[in-house]
Amino acid sequence: MGRAENLCEGVSPQTDELASTLMGDALDLLAAGEPFEVLLAVQDSSGEVLSFEFVDDGPEACLEGARAKVRELEDAVRYALVYEGAIEDDDGSYADAAILEFGERGYRSYSAFSLVDGKGSGDGFTWTDPAPAGELPPLL
């Protein structure tokens, strides 16, 4: 029986709050035109939230660095990370998106995305409500 088969379904309220807050921060940065590669928030067993930003290594290296950071933090209970990307639609074209990955020790891990438009246009910036993008291998 594999590790994933023993994991809880769903998302705890604490993980939902952590992921929602981080996504909100990322959307604010995108609206302001502030660049970022990967943002990471990790909550430990005492409830303290640690924040990290991964930059200057290219998007894929930053994403791998963020995932590695989650794995190395022994007291991590839950995490959320967000980065800019693109989502392919039904006709094969791509739309800009903020992509979120989140998980919690003992739970399945998931991804979601919000389509974005008007990066850097302040009040002209728009985004969609987060949509599920699927299950991911757990980092914790």
SEZAGU-238862 format. One line per field, with one value per residue: residue number from 1; residue in one letter; x, y negated, z of N, C-alpha, C, CB in turn. Coordinates in Angstrom, 3 decimals. Each point is the difference from the previous one (the first is absolute). Glycine has a CB too. Example, Ala and Ser with C-alpha at 12.3 -4.5 7.8 and 13.67 -1.06 7.14 Angstrom:
k = c(1, 2)
r = c(a, s)
n.px = c(13.190, 1.542)
n.py = c(5.690, -2.223)
n.pz = c(7.800, -1.966)
ca.px = c(-0.890, 0.820)
ca.py = c(-1.190, -1.190)
ca.pz = c(0.000, 0.060)
c.px = c(0.900, -0.770)
c.py = c(-1.200, -1.090)
c.pz = c(0.000, 0.730)
cb.px = c(-1.892, 1.184)
cb.py = c(1.173, 0.628)
cb.pz = c(1.246, -2.145)
This chain:
k = c(1, 2, 3, 4, 5, 6, 7, 8, 9, 10, 11, 12, 13, 14, 15, 16, 17, 18, 19, 20, 21, 22, 23, 24, 25, 26, 27, 28, 29, 30, 31, 32, 33, 34, 35, 36, 37, 38, 39, 40, 41, 42, 43, 44, 45, 46, 47, 48, 49, 50, 51, 52, 53, 54, 55, 56, 57, 58, 59, 60, 61, 62, 63, 64, 65, 66, 67, 68, 69, 70, 71, 72, 73, 74, 75, 76, 77, 78, 79, 80, 81, 82, 83, 84, 85, 86, 87, 88, 89, 90, 91, 92, 93, 94, 95, 96, 97, 98, 99, 100, 101, 102, 103, 104, 105, 106, 107, 108, 109, 110, 111, 112, 113, 114, 115, 116, 117, 118, 119, 120, 121, 122, 123, 124, 125, 126, 127, 128, 129, 130, 131, 132, 133, 134, 135, 136, 137, 138, 139, 140)
r = c(m, g, r, a, e, n, l, c, e, g, v, s, p, q, t, d, e, l, a, s, t, l, m, g, d, a, l, d, l, l, a, a, g, e, p, f, e, v, l, l, a, v, q, d, s, s, g, e, v, l, s, f, e, f, v, d, d, g, p, e, a, c, l, e, g, a, r, a, k, v, r, e, l, e, d, a, v, r, y, a, l, v, y, e, g, a, i, e, d, d, d, g, s, y, a, d, a, a, i, l, e, f, g, e, r, g, y, r, s, y, s, a, f, s, l, v, d, g, k, g, s, g, d, g, f, t, w, t, d, p, a, p, a, g, e, l, p, p, l, l)
n.px = c(0.834, 1.647, 0.665, -2.732, -1.443, 0.433, -1.436, -2.455, -1.553, 0.837, 1.746, 0.333, -2.130, 3.203, -0.045, -2.154, 1.926, 2.514, -1.471, -1.272, 2.751, 1.370, -2.336, 0.195, 3.041, -0.489, -2.162, 1.973, 2.182, -1.997, -0.919, 3.025, 0.651, 1.098, 1.776, -1.205, 1.939, -1.994, -1.901, 1.221, -2.612, 1.897, -2.744, 2.660, -1.926, -0.309, -2.436, 3.058, -1.496, 3.275, -0.902, 2.043, 0.031, 1.065, 1.600, 1.621, -1.203, -1.726, -3.057, 1.697, 1.691, -2.585, -1.322, 2.471, 0.157, -2.923, 0.512, 2.549, -1.657, -2.033, 2.348, 1.321, -2.706, 0.955, -2.557, -1.407, -2.868, 0.095, 1.944, -1.825, 2.341, -1.557, 1.712, -1.286, -1.401, -1.236, -2.669, 0.792, -2.868, -0.957, 2.210, 2.849, -0.326, 1.925, -2.362, 2.808, -0.427, 0.867, 1.171, -1.305, 2.299, -2.110, 1.363, -1.017, 2.595, -2.117, -0.592, 0.240, 2.367, -2.517, 1.557, -2.173, 0.653, -1.082, -0.292, 2.166, -1.473, 2.386, 3.283, -0.322, -3.366, 0.526, -2.449, 1.051, 0.406, -2.496, 0.788, -2.090, -0.947, 3.055, -0.926, 0.725, 2.860, -1.056, 0.297, 2.839, 1.228, -1.387, 2.301, -0.990)
n.py = c(1.180, -2.139, -1.460, -0.259, 2.193, -2.087, -2.830, -0.635, 0.223, -3.008, -2.124, 0.539, -2.379, 0.126, 0.398, -2.316, -2.106, 0.742, -0.386, -2.824, -1.374, 0.897, -1.052, -2.890, -0.229, 0.632, -2.279, -2.246, 0.739, -0.261, -2.940, -1.004, 1.308, 2.024, 1.747, 2.252, 2.084, 0.815, -2.083, 2.502, -0.822, 2.326, -0.200, 0.989, 1.791, -3.270, -0.237, -0.642, -0.787, 0.890, -2.440, 1.797, -2.493, 2.824, -2.826, 1.310, 2.971, -1.327, -0.369, 2.500, -1.237, -1.092, 2.852, 1.397, -2.201, 0.643, 3.080, -0.392, -1.747, 2.370, 1.986, -1.893, -0.499, 2.805, -1.966, 0.586, 0.210, -0.880, -0.565, -2.176, 0.477, -2.458, 0.679, -2.203, 2.691, -0.602, 1.459, 1.549, -1.780, 2.568, -1.376, 1.579, -2.944, 0.246, -1.426, -1.456, 2.420, -1.687, 3.298, 0.032, 2.422, 0.237, 2.452, 0.026, 1.869, 2.214, -1.027, 1.751, -2.162, -1.502, -1.229, -2.237, -1.315, -2.726, 0.327, -2.365, -1.872, -2.190, 1.380, -3.044, -0.749, -0.499, 0.928, 1.900, 2.601, 1.794, 2.195, 1.943, 0.037, 1.237, 1.625, 2.426, -0.410, 2.958, 1.072, -1.554, 2.849, -0.820, -2.277, 1.932)
n.pz = c(0.000, -2.176, 2.547, -1.568, 1.959, 2.599, -1.465, 1.963, -2.826, 0.108, -0.032, 3.350, -0.232, -0.266, -3.134, -0.473, 1.352, -1.704, -2.740, 0.625, 0.688, -2.668, -1.881, 1.301, -0.657, -3.041, -0.389, 1.166, -2.151, -2.395, 0.793, -0.127, -3.104, 2.726, -2.468, 1.935, -1.476, 2.025, 1.970, 1.864, 1.960, 1.627, 2.032, 1.842, 1.285, 0.583, -2.482, -1.455, -2.883, -0.530, -2.154, -1.814, -2.041, -1.594, -1.326, -2.198, -1.321, -2.749, 0.965, 0.633, 2.384, 1.524, 0.019, 1.325, 2.330, 0.963, 0.219, 1.844, 2.135, 0.514, 0.639, 2.293, 1.974, 2.096, 0.250, -3.227, 1.728, -3.065, -2.389, -1.193, -2.360, -1.394, -2.665, -1.727, -1.231, -2.360, 1.090, -2.934, -0.330, -0.968, -1.944, 1.456, 1.790, 2.409, 1.681, 1.135, 2.167, 2.503, -0.513, 3.146, 0.325, 2.627, 1.398, 2.763, 0.675, -1.578, -3.232, -2.554, -0.455, -1.384, -2.256, 0.509, -2.715, 1.137, -3.445, 0.892, -2.102, 0.605, 0.594, 1.478, 0.510, 3.527, -0.108, -2.568, 2.168, -1.391, 2.129, -1.294, 2.970, 0.360, -2.703, 2.150, -1.534, 1.449, 2.630, 0.153, 0.527, 3.018, -0.424, 2.554)
ca.px = c(-0.834, 0.851, -0.148, -1.120, -1.266, -0.290, -0.147, -1.356, -0.542, -0.456, 0.923, -0.372, -0.212, 1.279, 0.701, -0.773, 0.318, 1.380, 0.040, -0.773, 0.770, 1.139, -0.525, -0.363, 1.243, 0.516, -0.865, 0.337, 1.267, -0.249, -0.750, 0.940, 1.083, 1.213, 0.379, 0.411, 0.136, -0.779, -0.223, -0.265, -0.351, 0.003, -0.416, 0.543, -0.911, -0.379, -0.871, 0.790, 0.090, 1.251, -0.189, 1.202, -0.137, 1.054, 0.215, 1.297, 0.484, -0.911, -1.238, -0.005, 0.940, -0.618, -1.073, 0.643, 0.583, -1.086, -0.439, 1.071, -0.041, -1.096, 0.422, 1.095, -0.455, -0.479, -1.168, -1.065, -1.283, -0.734, 0.704, -0.618, 0.928, -0.676, 0.876, -0.657, 0.077, -1.034, -0.901, -0.473, -1.454, -0.489, 0.410, 1.451, 0.689, 0.375, -0.412, 0.815, -0.635, 0.727, -0.167, 0.157, 0.152, -0.144, -0.140, 0.125, 0.454, -1.089, -1.058, 0.362, 0.411, -0.773, 0.344, -1.124, 0.475, -0.881, 0.386, 0.252, 0.119, 0.286, 1.088, 0.601, -0.955, -0.694, -1.439, -0.382, 0.397, -1.112, 0.325, -1.149, 0.028, 0.853, -0.584, 0.893, 0.858, 0.335, 0.759, 1.456, 0.698, 0.167, 1.355, 0.152)
ca.py = c(-1.180, -1.179, -1.094, -0.856, 0.657, -0.202, -1.427, -0.538, -0.766, -1.351, -1.046, -0.526, -1.454, -0.688, 0.041, -0.862, -1.388, -0.262, -0.038, -1.155, -1.208, -0.075, -0.312, -1.417, -0.770, 0.122, -0.788, -1.406, -0.268, -0.009, -1.222, -1.110, 0.200, 0.388, 1.354, 1.038, 1.322, 0.925, -0.385, 1.172, -0.188, 1.273, -0.142, 1.074, 0.564, -1.035, -0.951, -1.054, 0.073, -0.466, -0.363, 0.040, -0.338, 0.621, -0.837, -0.044, 1.281, 0.470, 0.481, 1.425, 0.170, -0.614, 0.892, 1.158, -0.488, -0.172, 1.341, 0.567, -0.701, 0.595, 1.335, -0.052, -0.608, 1.147, -0.319, -0.491, 0.692, -0.288, -0.935, -0.458, -0.726, -0.572, -0.498, -0.362, 1.021, -0.077, 1.143, 0.269, 0.167, 1.068, -0.162, 0.107, -1.252, -0.113, -1.199, -0.261, 0.461, 0.186, 1.422, 0.228, 1.373, -0.038, 1.295, 0.092, 1.316, 0.938, -0.264, -0.055, -1.332, -0.411, -1.233, -0.784, -1.152, -1.120, -0.697, -1.413, -0.856, -1.391, -0.072, -1.324, -1.076, -0.441, 0.290, 0.673, 1.402, 0.905, 1.396, 0.869, 0.779, 1.178, 1.238, 1.129, 0.442, 1.404, 0.474, 0.024, 0.819, -0.790, -0.419, 0.264)
ca.pz = c(0.000, -0.135, 0.945, -0.389, 0.320, 1.416, 0.254, 0.129, -1.120, 0.317, 0.434, 1.315, -0.018, 0.167, -1.280, -0.896, 0.335, -0.407, -1.466, -0.462, 0.306, -0.913, -1.331, 0.037, -0.078, -1.370, -0.886, 0.257, -0.676, -1.445, -0.304, 0.090, -0.951, 0.730, -0.430, 0.947, -0.618, 0.828, 1.391, 0.824, 1.406, 0.721, 1.399, 0.821, 0.994, 0.975, -0.682, -0.626, -1.456, -0.597, -1.405, -0.818, -1.410, -0.794, -1.184, -0.690, -0.513, -1.035, 0.622, 0.378, 1.108, 1.182, 0.438, 0.635, 1.246, 0.967, 0.406, 0.835, 1.286, 0.768, 0.437, 0.976, 1.252, 0.765, 0.816, -0.880, 0.106, -1.243, -0.867, -1.238, -0.862, -1.165, -1.054, -1.248, -1.029, -1.028, -0.052, -1.347, -0.067, -0.875, -1.399, -0.099, 0.307, 1.407, 0.720, 1.185, 1.230, 1.248, 0.303, 1.421, 0.483, 1.451, 0.636, 1.450, 0.450, 0.211, -0.980, -1.402, -0.441, -1.168, -0.695, -0.502, -0.765, -0.319, -1.226, 0.271, -1.170, 0.323, 0.971, 0.128, -0.306, 1.212, 0.048, -1.242, 0.109, 0.296, 0.273, 0.208, 1.234, -0.169, -0.514, 0.288, -1.102, 0.182, 1.157, -0.168, 0.998, 1.231, 0.371, 1.443)
c.px = c(0.878, -0.348, -1.235, -1.341, -0.407, -0.282, -1.465, -0.380, -0.319, 1.102, -0.472, -0.243, 1.308, 0.785, -0.722, 0.324, 1.404, 0.089, -0.731, 0.754, 1.165, -0.461, -0.394, 1.219, 0.568, -0.834, 0.253, 1.300, -0.189, -0.743, 0.920, 1.138, 1.320, 0.375, 0.312, 0.102, -0.871, -0.067, -0.394, -0.352, -0.092, -0.397, 0.531, -0.998, -0.426, -0.932, 0.744, 0.081, 1.323, -0.272, 1.338, -0.342, 1.207, 0.104, 1.351, 0.535, -0.810, -1.199, 0.053, 0.929, -0.560, -1.100, 0.573, 0.637, -1.046, -0.486, 1.027, -0.008, -1.094, 0.445, 1.034, -0.412, -0.707, -1.285, -1.173, -1.249, -0.793, 0.781, -0.912, 1.096, -0.755, 1.037, -0.831, 0.181, -1.056, -0.786, -0.486, -1.514, -0.362, 0.458, 1.525, 0.742, 0.243, -0.473, 0.889, -0.762, 0.959, -0.305, 0.405, 0.151, -0.073, -0.191, 0.221, 0.433, -1.213, -1.165, 0.540, 0.368, -0.679, 0.608, -1.289, 0.584, -1.085, 0.516, 0.128, 0.128, 0.273, 1.076, 0.610, -0.963, -0.832, -1.458, -0.498, 0.350, -1.219, 0.527, -1.290, 0.091, 0.887, -0.789, 0.953, 0.789, 0.467, 0.807, 1.473, 0.622, 0.232, 1.468, 0.270, -0.457)
c.py = c(-1.242, -1.085, -0.851, 0.615, -0.223, -1.454, -0.414, -0.763, -1.414, -0.909, -0.526, -1.509, -0.789, -0.037, -0.880, -1.466, -0.368, -0.163, -1.227, -1.303, -0.154, -0.334, -1.474, -0.903, 0.016, -0.832, -1.493, -0.388, -0.091, -1.267, -1.209, 0.106, 0.349, 1.432, 0.921, 1.308, 0.999, -0.561, 1.257, -0.445, 1.375, -0.283, 1.185, 0.408, -1.011, -1.037, -1.143, 0.234, -0.612, -0.272, -0.031, -0.466, 0.581, -0.774, 0.304, 1.323, 0.497, 0.652, 1.449, 0.258, -0.601, 0.891, 1.229, -0.394, -0.166, 1.353, 0.659, -0.640, 0.588, 1.340, -0.067, -0.617, 1.060, -0.276, -0.508, 0.858, -0.183, -1.028, -0.432, -0.700, -0.450, -0.544, -0.366, 1.119, -0.251, 1.302, 0.155, 0.165, 1.034, -0.129, -0.006, -1.307, -0.070, -1.319, -0.146, 0.398, -0.111, 1.440, 0.238, 1.493, -0.065, 1.401, -0.095, 1.411, 0.888, -0.157, 0.148, -1.447, -0.318, -1.230, -0.654, -1.153, -1.058, -0.611, -1.478, -0.761, -1.425, -0.173, -1.402, -1.151, -0.430, 0.423, 0.679, 1.479, 0.846, 1.413, 0.780, 0.634, 1.218, 1.226, 1.143, 0.417, 1.437, 0.280, 0.073, 0.983, -0.832, -0.314, 0.282, 1.413)
c.pz = c(0.000, 0.990, -0.310, 0.384, 1.456, 0.344, 0.060, -1.266, 0.470, 0.488, 1.345, -0.111, 0.114, -1.312, -1.015, 0.256, -0.453, -1.521, -0.542, 0.235, -0.968, -1.418, -0.076, -0.106, -1.419, -0.975, 0.190, -0.705, -1.510, -0.410, -0.022, -1.014, 0.653, -0.384, 1.184, -0.771, 0.753, 1.423, 0.772, 1.408, 0.633, 1.441, 0.787, 1.082, 1.060, -0.618, -0.673, -1.509, -0.446, -1.470, -0.712, -1.406, -0.722, -1.306, -0.632, -0.525, -1.184, 0.656, 0.476, 1.184, 1.285, 0.553, 0.698, 1.329, 1.092, 0.503, 0.918, 1.385, 0.882, 0.576, 1.118, 1.330, 0.842, 0.771, -0.853, 0.148, -1.289, -0.801, -1.142, -0.795, -1.239, -0.965, -1.212, -1.008, -1.051, 0.011, -1.433, 0.019, -1.059, -1.444, -0.178, 0.218, 1.513, 0.577, 1.231, 1.259, 1.174, 0.420, 1.450, 0.257, 1.518, 0.549, 1.495, 0.353, 0.280, -0.982, -1.413, -0.347, -1.326, -0.667, -0.483, -0.802, -0.093, -1.289, 0.321, -1.308, 0.471, 1.043, -0.013, -0.233, 1.209, 0.011, -1.262, -0.017, 0.347, 0.235, 0.178, 1.382, -0.228, -0.468, 0.299, -1.236, 0.182, 1.246, -0.365, 0.989, 1.265, 0.265, 1.471, 0.329)
cb.px = c(-1.826, 0.252, 2.485, 1.377, 0.508, 1.430, 2.185, 0.270, -0.949, -2.174, 0.566, 1.353, -2.240, 0.046, 0.830, -1.831, -1.544, 0.841, 0.114, -2.110, -0.648, 1.240, -0.822, -1.978, 0.468, 0.845, -1.739, -1.177, 1.211, -0.061, -2.043, -0.569, -1.148, -0.584, 0.899, -1.111, 2.360, 0.699, -0.711, 1.567, -1.253, 1.801, -2.085, 2.327, 1.074, 2.183, -1.722, 1.335, -2.526, 1.433, -2.043, 0.954, -1.318, -0.393, -1.442, 0.458, 0.787, 1.902, -1.178, -0.507, 1.912, 0.532, -1.444, 0.426, 1.753, -0.682, -1.270, 1.392, 0.860, -1.710, -0.467, 1.567, -0.240, 2.346, 1.545, 1.717, -0.016, -2.230, 2.209, -2.332, 1.988, -2.030, 1.905, 0.375, 0.894, 1.404, -0.713, 2.197, -0.330, -1.947, -2.105, -0.381, -1.074, 1.985, -2.402, 1.170, -1.442, -0.119, 0.440, -1.345, 1.431, -0.984, 0.745, -1.770, 2.108, 0.659, -1.132, -1.533, 2.227, -2.054, 2.265, -1.509, 1.532, -0.569, -1.162, 1.143, -1.559, -2.309, 0.473, 2.091, -0.095, 1.550, -0.281, 0.308, 2.335, -1.565, 2.194, -0.171, -2.331, 1.499, -1.243, -1.593, 0.737, -0.063, -1.988, -0.020, 1.127, -2.064, -0.066, -0.349)
cb.py = c(1.243, 0.538, -0.018, -0.879, 1.715, 1.952, -0.384, -0.159, 2.101, 0.966, -0.626, 1.815, 0.390, 0.721, 2.334, 1.715, 0.137, 1.304, 2.507, 1.255, 0.193, 1.659, 2.376, 0.591, 0.539, 2.311, 1.817, 0.133, 1.178, 2.512, 0.996, -0.177, -1.568, -1.554, -0.991, -1.184, -0.535, 2.003, -2.376, 1.400, -2.172, 0.989, -1.285, -0.838, 2.194, 0.343, 0.583, -0.295, -0.114, 1.322, -1.332, 1.890, -2.137, 2.298, -1.798, -1.883, 0.538, 0.333, -1.596, 0.620, -0.044, -2.281, -0.804, 1.001, -1.152, -2.138, 0.224, 0.440, -2.102, -1.161, 0.851, -0.163, -2.270, 0.718, -0.537, -0.868, -0.337, 0.513, 1.064, -0.258, 1.330, -0.571, 1.411, -2.448, 1.646, -1.572, -0.328, 1.094, -2.382, 0.159, -1.285, 1.847, -1.167, 1.455, 0.211, -1.887, 1.555, -2.512, 0.654, -2.068, 0.725, -2.297, 1.086, -1.781, -1.013, 0.008, -1.557, 1.970, 0.226, 0.948, 0.926, 0.635, 1.485, -0.454, 1.717, 0.582, 1.492, -0.495, 2.474, 1.031, 0.873, -1.928, -1.952, -2.154, -0.666, -1.420, -0.648, 0.453, -0.793, -0.910, -1.241, 0.776, -2.353, 0.209, 1.310, -2.401, 1.366, 1.063, -1.775, -2.441)
cb.pz = c(1.207, -2.379, 0.302, -1.882, -1.740, 0.486, -1.131, 2.507, -1.055, 0.536, -2.396, 1.170, 1.021, 2.403, 0.494, -0.080, 1.955, 1.994, -0.042, 0.470, 2.416, 1.424, -0.259, 1.381, 2.409, 0.534, 0.074, 2.222, 1.846, -0.010, 1.045, 2.408, -1.479, 1.933, -2.110, 1.977, -0.759, -1.432, -0.651, -1.391, -0.468, -1.516, -0.661, -0.447, -0.391, 1.173, 1.643, 2.127, -0.228, 1.653, 0.585, 1.383, 0.503, 1.048, 0.998, 1.430, 2.277, -1.617, -1.440, -2.383, -1.624, -0.894, -1.895, -2.265, -1.328, -1.129, -2.154, -2.058, -1.090, -1.461, -2.295, -1.900, -1.118, 0.182, 1.906, -1.616, 2.502, 1.100, 0.594, 1.065, 0.857, 1.385, 0.840, 0.455, 1.652, -1.420, 2.421, -0.602, 0.752, 1.478, -0.378, -1.543, -2.008, -0.408, -0.831, -1.194, -1.328, 0.706, -2.420, 0.526, -2.012, -0.142, -2.101, 0.358, 0.988, 2.368, 1.612, -0.556, 1.190, 1.064, -0.709, 1.973, -1.312, 2.456, -1.471, 2.162, -1.353, -0.578, -0.291, -0.715, -2.318, 0.124, 1.485, -1.145, 0.719, -1.388, 1.078, -2.483, 0.670, 1.774, -1.829, 1.766, -0.309, -2.421, 0.845, -0.795, -1.831, 0.936, -1.767, 0.508)
